[in-house]
Amino acid sequence: MKAANKNIAMDGTGCRDISGTNTAMDTAGRKNTGAKSTGKNTAMKKSGKEAVMETLAARKKIYVRYKEGAALYSMGLSKFQQMAHDAGAVYKADKLCLVNLEIFDAYFQTFRLEEGDMTWKRRR
């Protein structure tokens, strides 16, 4: 077989880099990302929601940013922002916005459906 690039050798098992520069692939046959391995297992990273839940459990946060609150309540960012403002739970200092979860949770509980009720009604 002919090599597509003069630095890439083609054999029966696939391509391998013979240039010694590791530009196409590293020596293990994986794509070279340029990052060095730290030896830690990167597959054990937590999702955003798990990280927020762990943080809230560890610190017992009362105030959270919009992104943390949206992840905590499993809703979109803009919907969480809108509901936080409607609840009057937003505290703003310059560009920093924090949401009081105690106030937000009390407001959020007003949206509960009654048993057997198939239509949405806000409880007051």
All heavy atoms as an XYZ file, in Angstrom:
957
protein
N       0.830     -1.185      0.000
C       0.000      0.000      0.000
C       0.871      1.244      0.000
O       1.921      1.262      0.590
C      -0.855      0.035      1.265
C      -2.016     -0.849      1.258
S      -2.933     -0.491      2.761
C      -4.083     -1.772      2.642
N       0.357      2.293     -0.577
C       1.070      3.559     -0.561
C       0.637      4.366      0.639
O      -0.518      4.339      1.041
C       0.766      4.357     -1.827
C       1.628      4.037     -2.989
C       1.376      5.063     -4.052
C       2.529      5.041     -5.016
N       2.375      6.046     -6.039
N       1.531      5.084      1.222
C       1.203      5.954      2.351
C       0.602      7.241      1.832
O       1.076      7.799      0.847
C       2.442      6.248      3.183
N      -0.444      7.724      2.509
C      -1.095      8.970      2.107
C      -0.190     10.163      2.410
O      -0.198     11.153      1.710
C      -2.424      9.127      2.822
N       0.585     10.051      3.445
C       1.513     11.103      3.838
C       2.858     10.423      4.029
O       2.931      9.299      4.494
C       1.024     11.739      5.149
C       1.860     12.917      5.580
O       2.976     13.126      5.107
N       1.313     13.692      6.496
N       3.929     11.099      3.714
C       5.223     10.430      3.809
C       5.616     10.108      5.253
O       6.475      9.290      5.484
C       6.317     11.255      3.135
C       6.588     12.588      3.772
C       7.639     13.334      2.993
C       7.886     14.690      3.641
N       8.864     15.456      2.914
N       4.980     10.753      6.253
C       5.281     10.469      7.649
C       4.343      9.426      8.254
O       4.485      9.057      9.402
C       5.191     11.745      8.496
C       6.320     12.706      8.169
O       7.397     12.279      7.755
N       6.062     13.981      8.320
N       3.358      8.965      7.495
C       2.402      7.979      7.986
C       2.632      6.681      7.226
O       2.581      6.645      6.002
C       0.942      8.439      7.772
C       0.687      9.803      8.400
C      -0.026      7.406      8.294
C       0.749      9.823      9.898
N       2.897      5.599      7.946
C       3.103      4.304      7.318
C       1.808      3.522      7.377
O       1.121      3.512      8.389
C       4.208      3.539      8.034
N       1.419      2.894      6.294
C       0.208      2.083      6.251
C       0.619      0.626      6.400
O       1.510      0.155      5.708
C      -0.524      2.280      4.918
C      -0.971      3.701      4.657
S      -2.296      4.213      5.720
C      -3.648      3.362      4.951
N      -0.030     -0.071      7.335
C       0.194     -1.497      7.431
C      -1.163     -2.173      7.561
O      -2.198     -1.511      7.518
C       1.136     -1.863      8.581
C       0.661     -1.375      9.931
O      -0.500     -0.946     10.055
O       1.453     -1.420     10.866
N      -1.201     -3.452      7.729
C      -2.452     -4.197      7.773
C      -3.342     -3.827      8.953
O      -4.537     -4.059      8.925
N      -2.775     -3.253     10.009
C      -3.567     -2.936     11.201
C      -4.044     -1.498     11.229
O      -4.838     -1.128     12.071
C      -2.743     -3.191     12.470
O      -1.581     -2.365     12.438
C      -2.344     -4.639     12.572
N      -3.576     -0.644     10.360
C      -3.998      0.753     10.342
C      -2.830      1.679     10.120
O      -1.804      1.287      9.573
N      -2.963      2.909     10.546
C      -1.938      3.929     10.355
C      -1.074      4.048     11.591
O      -1.529      3.848     12.698
C      -2.574      5.290     10.091
S      -3.599      5.338      8.633
N       0.169      4.404     11.394
C       1.027      4.747     12.514
C       1.968      5.846     12.069
O       2.383      5.918     10.917
C       1.789      3.544     13.040
C       2.650      2.833     12.066
C       3.202      1.544     12.689
N       3.858      0.784     11.662
C       5.124      0.917     11.313
N       5.869      1.783     11.942
N       5.652      0.199     10.360
N       2.266      6.735     12.991
C       3.118      7.892     12.712
C       4.577      7.467     12.833
O       4.999      6.957     13.857
C       2.796      8.993     13.720
C       3.517     10.297     13.424
O       4.185     10.377     12.370
O       3.397     11.219     14.235
N       5.348      7.667     11.767
C       6.758      7.295     11.789
C       7.658      8.516     11.802
O       8.871      8.392     11.732
C       7.117      6.383     10.594
C       6.826      7.089      9.276
C       6.405      5.061     10.712
C       7.327      6.350      8.068
N       7.073      9.719     11.929
C       7.881     10.932     11.884
C       8.584     11.200     13.199
O       9.561     11.921     13.239
C       7.001     12.136     11.536
O       6.092     12.382     12.585
N       8.062     10.671     14.298
C       8.653     10.913     15.598
C       8.172     12.195     16.250
O       8.575     12.535     17.345
N       7.285     12.937     15.585
C       6.798     14.205     16.141
C       5.444     14.075     16.825
O       5.000     14.993     17.488
C       6.678     15.268     15.034
O       5.754     14.796     14.053
C       8.024     15.570     14.419
N       4.774     12.950     16.656
C       3.469     12.692     17.261
C       2.436     13.745     16.888
O       1.642     14.172     17.696
C       3.571     12.611     18.790
C       4.362     11.411     19.233
O       4.463     10.435     18.503
N       4.928     11.494     20.415
N       2.436     14.177     15.645
C       1.460     15.184     15.243
C       0.123     14.567     14.897
O      -0.907     15.144     15.195
C       1.973     15.982     14.039
O       2.298     15.067     12.997
C       3.170     16.819     14.417
N       0.100     13.416     14.283
C      -1.164     12.823     13.884
C      -1.769     11.995     15.003
O      -2.942     12.105     15.301
C      -0.985     11.970     12.637
N      -0.968     11.174     15.620
C      -1.463     10.316     16.684
C      -0.343     10.115     17.688
O       0.821     10.175     17.338
C      -1.876      8.944     16.141
C      -3.035      8.958     15.227
S      -3.408      7.270     14.780
C      -4.894      7.513     13.869
N      -0.713      9.873     18.933
C       0.336      9.575     19.905
C       0.700      8.102     19.812
O       0.140      7.352     19.028
C      -0.067      9.989     21.323
C      -1.209      9.165     21.887
O      -1.657      8.222     21.204
O      -1.641      9.457     23.009
N       1.651      7.667     20.589
C       2.181      6.314     20.450
C       1.184      5.239     20.833
O       1.323      4.109     20.429
C       3.444      6.148     21.314
O       3.112      6.476     22.660
C       4.563      7.038     20.815
N       0.170      5.545     21.601
C      -0.822      4.540     21.999
C      -1.921      4.409     20.961
O      -2.827      3.612     21.135
C      -1.426      4.907     23.352
N      -1.905      5.202     19.881
C      -2.920      5.100     18.857
C      -4.123      5.995     19.128
O      -5.096      5.965     18.400
N      -4.083      6.810     20.184
C      -5.182      7.724     20.489
C      -4.883      9.060     19.858
O      -3.743      9.388     19.561
C      -5.322      7.891     22.001
C      -5.685      6.615     22.702
C      -5.763      6.885     24.177
N      -4.478      7.399     24.653
C      -3.707      6.796     25.533
N      -4.070      5.664     26.048
N      -2.568      7.328     25.913
N      -5.915      9.870     19.698
C      -5.695     11.205     19.164
C      -4.878     12.008     20.151
O      -5.091     11.937     21.345
C      -7.024     11.903     18.908
C      -7.761     11.350     17.726
C      -9.008     12.146     17.468
C      -9.726     11.577     16.269
N     -10.952     12.288     15.995
N      -3.963     12.781     19.649
C      -3.098     13.604     20.485
C      -3.801     14.922     20.754
O      -4.024     15.711     19.845
C      -1.755     13.836     19.794
C      -0.756     14.523     20.699
O      -1.048     14.765     21.868
N       0.397     14.831     20.164
N      -4.173     15.183     22.003
C      -4.875     16.415     22.352
C      -3.932     17.489     22.833
O      -4.343     18.614     23.031
C      -5.906     16.151     23.462
O      -5.224     15.655     24.615
C      -6.944     15.151     23.007
N      -2.702     17.147     23.067
C      -1.741     18.120     23.545
C      -1.713     18.235     25.056
O      -0.836     18.831     25.623
N      -2.696     17.669     25.739
C      -2.748     17.720     27.201
C      -2.013     16.514     27.764
O      -2.116     15.416     27.243
C      -4.195     17.712     27.679
N      -1.281     16.739     28.819
C      -0.577     15.639     29.453
C      -1.492     14.940     30.438
O      -2.305     15.568     31.099
C       0.666     16.157     30.172
C       1.709     16.699     29.219
C       2.947     17.079     29.939
C       3.979     17.606     28.955
N       5.214     17.946     29.602
N      -1.363     13.642     30.530
C      -2.172     12.865     31.454
C      -1.687     13.082     32.876
O      -0.499     13.096     33.150
C      -2.072     11.381     31.101
O      -2.791     10.622     32.040
N      -2.624     13.249     33.793
C      -2.269     13.458     35.191
C      -2.319     12.160     35.974
O      -1.967     12.137     37.136
C      -3.231     14.463     35.855
O      -4.556     13.949     35.771
C      -3.139     15.813     35.175
N      -2.789     11.098     35.339
C      -2.874      9.821     36.029
C      -4.167      9.663     36.806
O      -4.453      8.610     37.326
N      -4.985     10.697     36.891
C      -6.255     10.615     37.600
C      -7.316     10.112     36.644
O      -7.272     10.340     35.452
C      -6.663     11.979     38.152
C      -5.718     12.487     39.215
C      -6.180     13.820     39.731
C      -5.211     14.352     40.773
N      -5.582     15.676     41.233
N      -8.322      9.458     37.175
C      -9.403      8.940     36.368
C     -10.364     10.077     36.055
O     -11.084     10.545     36.920
C     -10.117      7.808     37.112
C     -11.119      7.110     36.225
O     -11.339      7.492     35.091
N     -11.722      6.075     36.761
N     -10.394     10.529     34.807
C     -11.253     11.648     34.424
C     -12.677     11.204     34.165
O     -13.560     12.026     34.041
C     -10.698     12.357     33.182
O     -10.573     11.392     32.129
C      -9.369     13.000     33.471
N     -12.926      9.905     34.089
C     -14.281      9.406     33.862
C     -15.150      9.546     35.107
O     -16.349      9.399     35.036
C     -14.232      7.946     33.423
N     -14.561      9.848     36.246
C     -15.312      9.940     37.489
C     -15.776     11.366     37.778
O     -16.135     11.675     38.894
C     -14.467      9.427     38.661
C     -14.056      7.974     38.532
S     -15.453      6.859     38.408
C     -16.089      6.975     40.069
N     -15.777     12.248     36.784
C     -16.233     13.619     36.987
C     -17.729     13.623     37.263
O     -18.474     12.812     36.733
C     -15.930     14.472     35.764
C     -14.472     14.783     35.595
C     -14.258     15.731     34.456
C     -12.791     16.058     34.315
N     -12.538     16.940     33.195
N     -18.165     14.572     38.065
C     -19.571     14.667     38.432
C     -20.293     15.582     37.463
O     -19.722     16.517     36.941
C     -19.697     15.218     39.847
C     -19.115     14.304     40.875
C     -19.222     14.907     42.236
C     -18.565     13.958     43.213
N     -18.236     14.572     44.439
N     -21.579     15.314     37.273
C     -22.377     16.195     36.443
C     -22.654     17.484     37.211
O     -22.422     17.570     38.413
C     -23.695     15.520     36.069
O     -24.521     15.411     37.207
N     -23.151     18.485     36.528
C     -23.421     19.774     37.158
C     -24.417     19.676     38.297
O     -24.243     20.283     39.351
N     -25.468     18.880     38.099
C     -26.493     18.751     39.128
C     -25.938     18.048     40.365
O     -26.224     18.451     41.495
C     -27.689     17.981     38.581
C     -28.857     17.920     39.525
C     -30.043     17.264     38.884
C     -31.207     17.221     39.846
N     -32.376     16.599     39.249
N     -25.135     16.999     40.158
C     -24.541     16.290     41.297
C     -23.605     17.201     42.076
O     -23.586     17.176     43.304
C     -23.784     15.057     40.811
C     -24.677     13.954     40.294
C     -23.906     12.837     39.653
O     -22.716     13.036     39.319
O     -24.482     11.761     39.488
N     -22.853     18.027     41.370
C     -21.941     18.948     42.040
C     -22.707     19.982     42.857
O     -22.318     20.308     43.975
C     -21.050     19.636     41.006
N     -23.808     20.478     42.319
C     -24.625     21.452     43.042
C     -25.244     20.811     44.273
O     -25.232     21.398     45.361
C     -25.726     22.035     42.121
C     -26.740     22.830     42.916
C     -25.104     22.905     41.051
N     -25.749     19.596     44.118
C     -26.367     18.909     45.257
C     -25.338     18.656     46.360
O     -25.639     18.832     47.543
C     -26.995     17.577     44.813
C     -28.179     17.749     43.884
S     -29.543     18.643     44.631
C     -30.156     17.405     45.732
N     -24.135     18.260     45.968
C     -23.086     18.018     46.957
C     -22.696     19.315     47.663
O     -22.513     19.350     48.874
C     -21.861     17.409     46.274
C     -20.756     17.061     47.245
C     -19.581     16.446     46.533
O     -18.874     17.178     45.815
O     -19.383     15.238     46.697
N     -22.608     20.384     46.897
C     -22.260     21.681     47.471
C     -23.330     22.144     48.450
O     -23.024     22.603     49.549
C     -22.081     22.737     46.363
O     -21.067     22.286     45.483
C     -21.705     24.081     46.931
N     -24.589     22.015     48.059
C     -25.676     22.444     48.936
C     -25.744     21.596     50.201
O     -26.007     22.111     51.286
C     -27.008     22.400     48.197
C     -27.193     23.479     47.145
C     -28.492     23.256     46.389
C     -27.182     24.850     47.776
N     -25.510     20.307     50.072
C     -25.542     19.438     51.243
C     -24.379     19.751     52.179
O     -24.529     19.736     53.403
C     -25.492     17.980     50.811
N     -23.224     20.048     51.614
C     -22.043     20.292     52.434
C     -22.091     21.659     53.118
O     -21.718     21.790     54.275
C     -20.787     20.184     51.580
N     -22.558     22.657     52.420
C     -22.502     24.014     52.950
C     -23.844     24.541     53.438
O     -23.907     25.589     54.038
C     -21.976     24.962     51.876
C     -20.552     24.672     51.501
C     -20.072     25.731     50.565
N     -18.713     25.442     50.137
C     -18.007     26.227     49.392
N     -18.495     27.355     48.970
N     -16.789     25.902     49.041
N     -24.913     23.878     53.096
C     -26.256     24.355     53.446
C     -26.450     25.780     52.932
O     -26.823     26.681     53.677
C     -26.490     24.291     54.954
C     -26.288     22.935     55.552
C     -27.451     22.044     55.256
C     -27.248     20.736     55.985
N     -28.107     19.719     55.579
N     -26.204     25.976     51.659
C     -26.313     27.296     51.055
C     -27.746     27.804     51.115
O     -28.693     27.049     50.930
C     -25.901     27.250     49.586
C     -24.443     27.240     49.335
C     -24.219     27.371     47.829
C     -22.781     27.388     47.478
N     -22.596     27.501     46.030
N     -27.877     29.079     51.348
C     -29.177     29.736     51.278
C     -29.269     30.504     49.971
O     -30.322     30.562     49.353
C     -29.374     30.685     52.475
C     -29.380     29.885     53.770
C     -30.673     31.470     52.325
C     -29.410     30.760     55.003
N     -28.168     31.074     49.537
C     -28.124     31.876     48.317
C     -27.325     31.149     47.245
O     -26.255     30.618     47.513
C     -27.463     33.236     48.586
C     -28.179     34.037     49.635
C     -27.742     34.042     50.948
C     -29.301     34.779     49.311
C     -28.407     34.774     51.916
C     -29.970     35.517     50.275
C     -29.515     35.507     51.574
O     -30.176     36.225     52.518
N     -27.872     31.117     46.031
C     -27.182     30.497     44.900
C     -27.270     31.416     43.697
O     -28.125     32.304     43.630
C     -27.784     29.121     44.528
C     -27.588     28.112     45.635
C     -29.239     29.237     44.144
N     -26.388     31.203     42.755
C     -26.452     31.919     41.489
C     -27.513     31.259     40.614
O     -27.970     30.150     40.893
C     -25.096     31.890     40.796
C     -24.048     32.689     41.547
C     -22.697     32.557     40.870
N     -21.692     33.251     41.633
C     -21.091     34.360     41.213
N     -21.376     34.873     40.045
N     -20.192     34.944     41.976
N     -27.879     31.954     39.542
C     -28.933     31.450     38.659
C     -28.620     30.054     38.126
O     -29.471     29.179     38.126
C     -29.126     32.390     37.467
C     -29.785     33.710     37.788
C     -29.280     34.891     37.264
C     -30.911     33.790     38.583
C     -29.882     36.110     37.528
C     -31.519     34.999     38.857
C     -31.001     36.155     38.325
O     -31.601     37.351     38.587
N     -27.402     29.852     37.673
C     -27.027     28.581     37.048
C     -27.140     27.421     38.047
O     -27.634     26.338     37.712
C     -25.610     28.676     36.487
C     -25.205     27.516     35.628
C     -23.857     27.766     34.993
C     -23.454     26.606     34.116
N     -22.154     26.837     33.485
N     -26.684     27.644     39.279
C     -26.774     26.606     40.302
C     -28.234     26.293     40.640
O     -28.609     25.136     40.791
C     -26.069     27.059     41.588
C     -24.571     27.165     41.479
C     -23.955     27.775     42.727
O     -24.429     28.839     43.172
O     -23.012     27.155     43.253
N     -29.040     27.330     40.765
C     -30.454     27.138     41.093
C     -31.206     26.418     39.998
O     -32.041     25.551     40.263
N     -30.920     26.771     38.743
C     -31.572     26.104     37.620
C     -31.224     24.622     37.603
O     -32.089     23.775     37.366
C     -31.172     26.771     36.316
N     -29.982     24.294     37.877
C     -29.570     22.888     37.925
C     -30.226     22.177     39.110
O     -30.652     21.029     38.997
C     -28.055     22.783     38.023
N     -30.327     22.851     40.234
C     -30.916     22.267     41.431
C     -32.387     21.932     41.225
O     -32.857     20.879     41.642
C     -30.752     23.227     42.608
C     -31.309     22.770     43.941
C     -30.543     21.542     44.435
C     -31.224     23.880     44.947
N     -33.119     22.808     40.564
C     -34.547     22.602     40.341
C     -34.855     21.954     38.994
O     -36.019     21.833     38.615
C     -35.301     23.928     40.475
C     -35.464     24.340     41.913
C     -34.512     25.121     42.559
C     -36.554     23.923     42.654
C     -34.649     25.494     43.882
C     -36.714     24.283     43.987
C     -35.758     25.067     44.587
O     -35.909     25.414     45.901
N     -33.848     21.547     38.271
C     -33.997     20.850     36.979
C     -34.880     21.632     36.013
O     -35.848     21.113     35.463
C     -34.573     19.451     37.188
O     -33.746     18.695     38.007
N     -34.562     22.883     35.832
C     -35.307     23.707     34.882
C     -34.329     24.567     34.103
O     -33.154     24.654     34.440
C     -36.359     24.558     35.598
C     -35.836     25.585     36.564
S     -37.097     26.655     37.285
C     -38.080     25.547     38.224
N     -34.844     25.187     33.079
C     -34.016     26.052     32.255
C     -33.597     27.309     32.997
O     -34.259     27.744     33.946
N     -32.515     27.887     32.533
C     -31.962     29.063     33.189
C     -32.924     30.246     33.143
O     -33.166     30.907     34.153
C     -30.627     29.438     32.535
C     -29.880     30.618     33.126
C     -29.489     30.342     34.569
C     -28.656     30.924     32.299
N     -33.502     30.519     31.981
C     -34.388     31.678     31.865
C     -35.666     31.493     32.677
O     -36.177     32.453     33.262
C     -34.711     31.969     30.402
O     -35.362     30.871     29.813
N     -36.183     30.274     32.742
C     -37.386     30.013     33.545
C     -37.079     30.199     35.027
O     -37.889     30.764     35.778
C     -37.907     28.592     33.283
C     -39.221     28.296     33.963
C     -40.305     29.197     33.398
C     -41.657     28.836     33.977
N     -42.713     29.707     33.436
N     -35.921     29.724     35.464
C     -35.534     29.907     36.866
C     -35.381     31.390     37.196
O     -35.836     31.848     38.236
C     -34.237     29.158     37.174
C     -33.809     29.274     38.611
C     -34.428     28.522     39.588
C     -32.813     30.159     38.986
C     -34.056     28.635     40.917
C     -32.431     30.287     40.310
C     -33.060     29.515     41.281
N     -34.764     32.147     36.303
C     -34.605     33.581     36.518
C     -35.954     34.277     36.631
O     -36.177     35.100     37.524
C     -33.804     34.208     35.369
C     -32.350     33.863     35.372
C     -31.631     34.413     34.154
O     -32.243     34.736     33.138
N     -30.312     34.506     34.255
N     -36.865     33.935     35.728
C     -38.197     34.542     35.729
C     -38.939     34.221     37.021
O     -39.509     35.114     37.655
C     -38.989     34.038     34.526
C     -40.407     34.570     34.465
C     -41.222     33.894     33.384
O     -40.771     32.943     32.755
N     -42.419     34.390     33.165
N     -38.902     32.960     37.435
C     -39.603     32.568     38.659
C     -38.963     33.181     39.897
O     -39.660     33.561     40.840
C     -39.649     31.039     38.781
C     -40.571     30.387     37.774
S     -40.639     28.597     37.951
C     -41.612     28.462     39.440
N     -37.649     33.304     39.910
C     -36.959     33.915     41.046
C     -37.345     35.387     41.182
O     -37.570     35.876     42.298
C     -35.449     33.768     40.891
N     -37.452     36.066     40.064
C     -37.868     37.469     40.105
C     -39.327     37.585     40.541
O     -39.671     38.465     41.334
C     -37.659     38.139     38.745
C     -36.248     38.539     38.500
N     -35.716     39.721     38.946
C     -35.242     37.897     37.863
C     -34.458     39.807     38.588
N     -34.133     38.702     37.933
N     -40.195     36.706     40.029
C     -41.606     36.718     40.422
C     -41.766     36.448     41.918
O     -42.670     36.982     42.555
C     -42.395     35.685     39.626
C     -42.522     36.051     38.148
O     -42.249     37.227     37.797
O     -42.879     35.167     37.353
N     -40.883     35.602     42.459
C     -40.951     35.260     43.879
C     -40.399     36.374     44.759
O     -40.654     36.391     45.961
C     -40.166     33.971     44.138
N     -39.633     37.278     44.174
C     -38.997     38.328     44.963
C     -37.821     37.794     45.754
O     -37.507     38.286     46.836
N     -37.154     36.785     45.202
C     -36.062     36.119     45.906
C     -34.691     36.515     45.388
O     -33.696     35.908     45.761
C     -36.235     34.600     45.782
N     -34.614     37.537     44.526
C     -33.348     37.919     43.906
C     -32.711     39.061     44.686
O     -33.365     40.051     45.008
C     -33.551     38.333     42.438
C     -32.243     38.777     41.810
C     -34.164     37.200     41.644
N     -31.446     38.892     44.993
C     -30.637     39.937     45.634
C     -29.543     40.304     44.655
O     -28.854     39.428     44.135
C     -30.015     39.419     46.934
C     -31.045     39.116     47.992
C     -31.698     37.892     48.021
C     -31.369     40.060     48.943
C     -32.647     37.621     48.983
C     -32.316     39.797     49.917
C     -32.958     38.579     49.922
O     -33.895     38.321     50.881
N     -29.382     41.601     44.406
C     -28.425     42.029     43.394
C     -27.457     43.040     43.982
O     -27.861     44.009     44.615
C     -29.165     42.644     42.210
C     -28.279     42.926     41.030
C     -29.083     43.285     39.811
C     -28.134     43.486     38.645
N     -28.839     43.756     37.418
N     -26.171     42.794     43.777
C     -25.108     43.711     44.170
C     -24.213     43.892     42.956
O     -23.529     42.955     42.535
C     -24.309     43.154     45.337
N     -24.254     45.084     42.371
C     -23.568     45.363     41.110
C     -24.038     44.368     40.048
O     -25.205     44.345     39.728
C     -22.048     45.343     41.272
C     -21.546     46.477     42.165
O     -22.185     47.547     42.149
O     -20.536     46.285     42.858
N     -23.142     43.514     39.551
C     -23.527     42.542     38.530
C     -23.789     41.151     39.108
O     -24.130     40.228     38.369
C     -22.440     42.442     37.461
C     -22.316     43.698     36.639
C     -21.293     43.536     35.550
C     -21.202     44.796     34.727
N     -20.249     44.669     33.627
N     -23.642     41.002     40.407
C     -23.845     39.711     41.055
C     -25.307     39.558     41.442
O     -25.869     40.398     42.145
C     -22.975     39.612     42.308
C     -23.201     38.394     43.200
C     -22.774     37.127     42.481
C     -22.461     38.548     44.497
N     -25.933     38.484     40.980
C     -27.317     38.184     41.345
C     -27.334     36.871     42.113
O     -26.808     35.857     41.652
C     -28.192     38.051     40.110
S     -28.463     39.599     39.266
N     -27.939     36.896     43.286
C     -28.101     35.698     44.103
C     -29.581     35.478     44.367
O     -30.348     36.436     44.499
C     -27.350     35.839     45.422
C     -25.835     35.969     45.323
C     -25.240     36.265     46.694
C     -25.224     34.706     44.745
N     -29.969     34.218     44.470
C     -31.362     33.855     44.716
C     -31.453     33.196     46.084
O     -30.700     32.263     46.385
C     -31.884     32.893     43.623
C     -33.318     32.473     43.906
C     -31.776     33.532     42.254
N     -32.359     33.685     46.918
C     -32.613     33.097     48.228
C     -33.482     31.863     48.013
O     -34.638     31.966     47.592
C     -33.320     34.113     49.124
C     -33.490     33.604     50.527
O     -33.696     32.428     50.768
N     -33.428     34.527     51.473
N     -32.927     30.681     48.306
C     -33.644     29.436     48.048
C     -34.825     29.227     48.982
O     -35.787     28.554     48.612
C     -32.686     28.245     48.143
C     -31.662     28.153     47.019
C     -30.779     26.935     47.218
C     -32.325     28.105     45.659
N     -34.785     29.782     50.168
C     -35.912     29.636     51.090
C     -37.141     30.353     50.534
O     -38.244     29.806     50.544
C     -35.540     30.165     52.466
C     -34.479     29.326     53.147
C     -33.980     29.941     54.442
O     -34.284     31.126     54.722
O     -33.279     29.236     55.170
N     -36.955     31.570     50.040
C     -38.065     32.321     49.457
C     -38.530     31.665     48.159
O     -39.724     31.503     47.918
C     -37.648     33.791     49.208
C     -37.342     34.478     50.534
C     -38.732     34.539     48.450
C     -36.725     35.857     50.382
N     -37.562     31.265     47.320
C     -37.900     30.642     46.042
C     -38.668     29.343     46.260
O     -39.651     29.081     45.572
C     -36.641     30.371     45.213
C     -36.949     29.761     43.876
C     -37.311     30.573     42.816
C     -36.894     28.397     43.683
C     -37.623     30.022     41.578
C     -37.201     27.834     42.460
C     -37.565     28.656     41.400
N     -38.246     28.545     47.222
C     -38.909     27.268     47.470
C     -40.342     27.465     47.941
O     -41.244     26.726     47.536
C     -38.115     26.443     48.489
C     -38.534     24.986     48.492
O     -38.681     24.414     47.389
O     -38.734     24.433     49.583
N     -40.566     28.454     48.793
C     -41.931     28.742     49.253
C     -42.811     29.148     48.068
O     -43.968     28.716     47.961
C     -41.906     29.840     50.308
N     -42.279     29.947     47.169
C     -43.013     30.346     45.968
C     -43.240     29.151     45.055
O     -44.336     28.960     44.517
C     -42.227     31.432     45.229
C     -42.827     31.848     43.905
C     -43.947     32.666     43.847
C     -42.252     31.433     42.710
C     -44.488     33.062     42.635
C     -42.781     31.823     41.494
C     -43.896     32.631     41.458
O     -44.429     33.004     40.252
N     -42.230     28.321     44.886
C     -42.312     27.171     43.996
C     -43.373     26.177     44.469
O     -44.051     25.547     43.659
C     -40.931     26.496     43.914
C     -40.828     25.424     42.886
C     -40.867     25.731     41.538
C     -40.686     24.095     43.251
C     -40.766     24.742     40.580
C     -40.582     23.107     42.303
C     -40.619     23.424     40.961
N     -43.554     26.049     45.765
C     -44.544     25.119     46.323
C     -45.975     25.525     45.975
O     -46.876     24.693     46.036
C     -44.384     25.017     47.836
C     -43.101     24.341     48.282
C     -43.004     22.905     47.819
O     -43.991     22.173     47.810
N     -41.812     22.507     47.415
N     -46.194     26.772     45.613
C     -47.549     27.213     45.264
C     -48.014     26.654     43.931
O     -49.189     26.774     43.593
C     -47.637     28.757     45.214
O     -46.805     29.250     44.180
C     -47.237     29.362     46.553
N     -47.144     26.037     43.172
C     -47.492     25.497     41.861
C     -47.861     24.010     41.915
O     -48.030     23.379     40.887
C     -46.329     25.697     40.876
C     -46.111     27.126     40.509
C     -45.201     27.897     41.211
C     -46.824     27.704     39.484
C     -45.002     29.232     40.880
C     -46.633     29.033     39.149
C     -45.724     29.795     39.847
N     -48.028     23.465     43.087
C     -48.327     22.041     43.224
C     -49.740     21.744     42.725
O     -50.679     22.495     42.996
C     -48.211     21.619     44.685
C     -48.385     20.136     44.914
C     -48.102     19.780     46.352
N     -49.070     20.366     47.251
C     -50.157     19.738     47.697
N     -50.411     18.531     47.298
N     -50.974     20.346     48.524
N     -49.890     20.641     42.002
C     -51.201     20.202     41.539
C     -51.902     19.445     42.652
O     -51.280     18.668     43.377
C     -51.072     19.294     40.316
C     -50.602     19.934     39.020
C     -50.453     18.873     37.942
C     -51.554     21.011     38.566
N     -53.202     19.652     42.763
C     -54.004     18.894     43.724
C     -54.176     17.476     43.205
O     -54.115     17.222     42.007
C     -55.374     19.562     43.904
C     -55.312     20.943     44.491
C     -54.839     20.947     45.928
O     -55.098     19.961     46.647
O     -54.191     21.929     46.328
N     -54.432     16.537     44.098
C     -54.598     15.142     43.700
C     -55.813     15.008     42.790
O     -56.896     15.496     43.098
C     -54.778     14.263     44.938
C     -54.762     12.799     44.602
C     -54.782     11.948     45.851
O     -54.301     12.414     46.887
O     -55.280     10.827     45.769
N     -55.636     14.358     41.679
C     -56.709     14.149     40.719
C     -56.942     15.333     39.796
O     -57.714     15.246     38.859
N     -56.302     16.456     40.035
C     -56.469     17.636     39.202
C     -55.526     17.540     38.010
O     -54.319     17.449     38.165
C     -56.151     18.894     40.013
C     -56.528     20.165     39.284
O     -57.154     20.067     38.209
O     -56.201     21.243     39.794
N     -56.095     17.561     36.822
C     -55.286     17.433     35.616
C     -54.973     18.779     34.985
O     -54.192     18.873     34.062
C     -55.999     16.548     34.582
C     -56.225     15.135     35.079
S     -54.724     14.301     35.597
C     -53.966     13.987     34.048
N     -55.578     19.847     35.485
C     -55.299     21.167     34.940
C     -54.422     21.920     35.909
O     -54.467     21.716     37.112
C     -56.603     21.960     34.706
O     -57.285     22.101     35.933
C     -57.477     21.252     33.700
N     -53.647     22.818     35.381
C     -52.731     23.585     36.209
C     -53.455     24.747     36.848
O     -54.136     25.516     36.189
C     -51.573     24.095     35.366
C     -50.630     24.949     36.124
C     -49.608     24.526     36.897
C     -50.617     26.371     36.221
N     -48.959     25.572     37.456
C     -49.564     26.738     37.059
C     -51.402     27.372     35.682
C     -49.265     28.039     37.358
C     -51.102     28.673     35.989
C     -50.042     29.000     36.820
N     -53.358     24.861     38.150
C     -53.877     26.010     38.891
C     -52.861     26.365     39.945
O     -52.330     25.476     40.611
C     -55.195     25.672     39.594
C     -56.407     25.660     38.731
C     -57.604     25.525     39.625
C     -58.591     24.588     38.989
N     -59.670     24.249     39.874
N     -52.610     27.618     40.098
C     -51.677     28.042     41.142
C     -52.432     28.173     42.441
O     -53.476     28.807     42.509
C     -51.042     29.374     40.748
C     -50.043     29.817     41.746
C     -49.206     30.927     41.224
N     -48.446     31.432     42.352
C     -48.243     32.694     42.599
N     -48.692     33.610     41.791
N     -47.550     33.063     43.649
N     -51.892     27.531     43.478
C     -52.515     27.646     44.809
C     -52.061     28.944     45.446
O     -50.930     29.328     45.365
C     -52.078     26.489     45.700
C     -52.574     25.170     45.192
C     -52.111     24.019     46.015
N     -51.318     24.419     47.155
C     -51.188     23.722     48.255
N     -51.786     22.596     48.365
N     -50.430     24.138     49.247
N     -52.966     29.617     46.094
C     -52.627     30.880     46.738
C     -52.768     30.756     48.210
O     -53.392     30.079     48.836
C     -53.493     31.999     46.212
C     -53.218     32.174     44.726
C     -53.756     33.499     44.263
N     -53.654     33.529     42.818
C     -52.813     34.262     42.177
N     -51.980     35.027     42.791
N     -52.783     34.271     40.884
